[in-house]
Amino acid sequence: MVKQTILTQEGLDKLEKELELLKTVKRRDIADKIKTALSFGDLAENSEYDEAKNEQGIVEARIAEIEATLMNVEILDADSLTTEEIQIGNKIKIKNTQTLKEMNLRIVGSKEVDMKAGKISDESPIGKACIGHKTGDIITAEAPAGLVYYEILEISK
């Protein structure tokens, strides 16, 4: 059975935009690079050709990955989100009970992770530990350095 990928509408829009860019602009750019490299002659010692073919393989793999994701996507209904307990799509504020450091995070599906923007996967140690918990709960997340305890301070949409 193929696993459903959970995406927010924002995540879906971002993937569709990336796919469109790859299929139009990137493919055309690579085709031009290959055409130019072929004009240099001997392919045996043509690093420009090898580089363009490599780039083509990477782009085609990414296109296939995005298309496979989009075929098995479940869009998260933002209206169905509650603030009773943490679920994918919620924004949370948690505090490390040892260091007292607070973090603002958003729980997202694995395809939308962006640590710089505070978006963590529901499959990450912290995300997995948070799912289903309520404000005031203490959760335990397994980190490389050992167990880390967090208090859930806030849950929002």
N, C-alpha and C positions, 0 to 999 in steps of 0.2 A: 504494500500500500504506500502511495506517495504521501509524504508529509505536507500538510497545508502550511503555507507561509503566511503569517499574520503581519499585515502592514496597516499603517495609518493611511489616511487619504494623502497626506503630505508625502509619505514614503512611496506610495504608488505613483504619484505624479512625478516624483524625482526619478524613479526607475524608468517610467515611460519616456521622460525627456532624454535620459541618458541613452536609451535604446534608439530613439529617433536620431540623436546626434551620431551615434556609432554607425547606424545604417546609411546615413546620408553623407555627412561631412567626412567622417573618419575613413569610411570605405573609399570615397572618392580621392582623398589625400593619399592613401596608401597605393591605390591604383596608379596615380600620377607618379609616385616615387618608384614603383616597379617599372613603369614605362620608361622613366628617365634612366634608371639603372640598367635596363636592357639595352639602351642606346650606347652604353659604354663598351659593349662587346662581351668578351670572354667571361662567362659566368663562373668559371672555376676560381677566379681571383677577384670576384666582384663583391666587395664587402657591403656596398650600398644595396645590392640586390638581396643579399642574405639578411641584412637588417630590415629591409622592407618586408620580406617574406615572414620574418620573425614577428614583426609588428602586426602583420595581417593575421597570423595565427592567434596572437593574443586578443586582438579585436574580435575575431570570429568566435573565440571561446567565450568571451564576455557576452556577446550577443546571444549565444546559445544558453548561457547561464541565466541571463535576464528573461529570455523567452520561457524557459522552463519554470522559473519563479512565477511569472505572470500567469502561467497555465494553472497553477495550484495555489492561487492567492485567496486569502480571506481578508476582506477589508474590515478593519475595526470600526465599529459604529460608535463614534464619540458620544452620541446622545445616550447610549446604554451604559456609559461609564458611571460608576457611583464612587462616593468617597468613603463608603462604609469599610471596604477592605480593598487591599491593593490587587489590581489586575493589570494586564497589559494595556498601556495607554495612559495610566495614571502618572501624575507627577508626584514625587514624594520628597520629603525632607527627613533625613535621618541623621543621627548623631552617633559617632563612635563612642561607646561607653568608657573606653580607656583613655583616649586622647582628647575626648570632648569636641573633636572636629566635626562640624556639620557639613552635610552635602545635600545639594538639590539635584535630584535625578529624575529621569523619566524612563519608565519601563517600556521597552519597545520589542518588537520581534527581532530575530537575529540578523535580518537583512538591513535593518535601519540603525545599527549601532554606530554611534559617533561620540566617543569619549570626550572630545573637546566641547561638544554641545551638551554633555551630561546625559546622553542617551545610552542606557545600558540594556543588554539583552535579558529577556526573561529566563534565558538559559545560563546566564552568568551566575557565579556563586552568590552575589548580593541579590540579583534579580530573582533567582530561584528561591532564596530564603525569604524574600519579601512577599511574594505572591500569596494571597489569601490572608495576610495579617492586617491588623487594625492599628489605628493611632494608639500609642502608648505601649504597644507590644515590644518586647526585646527579642530580636532575631539573632541567629548565629550563622555566620557565613564562613566557609572554609577558604582560607587564603594560603598562599605558599608558606607564610611564616607561622601558620597555625590558625586556630579559631579566632574570629573577630566578632565582637558583639555590638549590635547597633540598636538604638531605640528609634522607633518610628515616631517622628514628631508631628508630621502633617501628611495628609493625602488630599490631592486635588485633581481636577480634570485637566 
